[in-house]
Amino acid sequence: TGAAGGLGRAIARRMVEQGARVFLTDIAEAAALDALAQELNAGRADTVAFAAVQDVRDEARWQALLAQANEAMGGLSVLVNNAGVGSVAAPAQVELDEWRRVMAINVESIVLGCKHALPYLSASRPASIVNISSVAAFKVEPDYTAYNASKAAVASLTKSVAIDCARRELDVRCNS
């Protein structure tokens, strides 16, 4: 997720350099996603990069895209939950709608991704989930109330998923 620019784009490039096939998603970034997929596929006999627009807050879209990715790539072995947003507001000034938006994109999307990817990932064995967190999970910055809290939630959620996968012997590693 969040593959159209920045860290997501760099992760996708590196994964393809290492021999992976990737399914790129981002919200409302179809042109950037298509350009990245074309770049990654250039000069290759086989398609290594697929792209689709995704609002990570939409559970039905998660289900559809994971099924599509599984079909297109012949299975899933890695999920990178990279989509995220920042927000600047002190605790006394944070608006509830903004708090909810940050939590939906930064935390709930990871819940949805893990929930719906685990059946595909556990079939691939071994597999990995990488949830992008931040140093803000452990060292908060003033005025980043929602962002700090969301990244702390990502770190804790990642541990919960990792423990669950180990307990169920799924051979799916989960790190943030």
Stockholm file with secondary structure:
# STOCKHOLM 1.0

chainA/1-176         TGAAGGLGRAIARRMVEQGARVFLTDIAEAAALDALAQELNAGRADTVAFAAVQDVRDEARWQALLAQANEAMGGLSVLVNNAGVGSVAAPAQVELDEWRRVMAINVESIVLGCKHALPYLSASRPASIVNISSVAAFKVEPDYTAYNASKAAVASLTKSVAIDCARRELDVRCNS
#=GR chainA/1-176 SS CCTTSHHHHHHHHHHHHTTCCEEEEESSCHHHHHHHHHHHHTTCSSCCEEEEECCTTCHHHHHHHHHHHHHHHTSCCEEEECCCCCCCBCTTTCCHHHHHHHHIIIIIHHHHHHHHHHHHHHHHSSEEEEECCCGGGTSCCTTBHHHHHHHHHHHHHHHHHHHHHHHTTCCEEEEC
#=GC SS_cons         CCTTSHHHHHHHHHHHHTTCCEEEEESSCHHHHHHHHHHHHTTCSSCCEEEEECCTTCHHHHHHHHHHHHHHHTSCCEEEECCCCCCCBCTTTCCHHHHHHHHIIIIIHHHHHHHHHHHHHHHHSSEEEEECCCGGGTSCCTTBHHHHHHHHHHHHHHHHHHHHHHHTTCCEEEEC
//
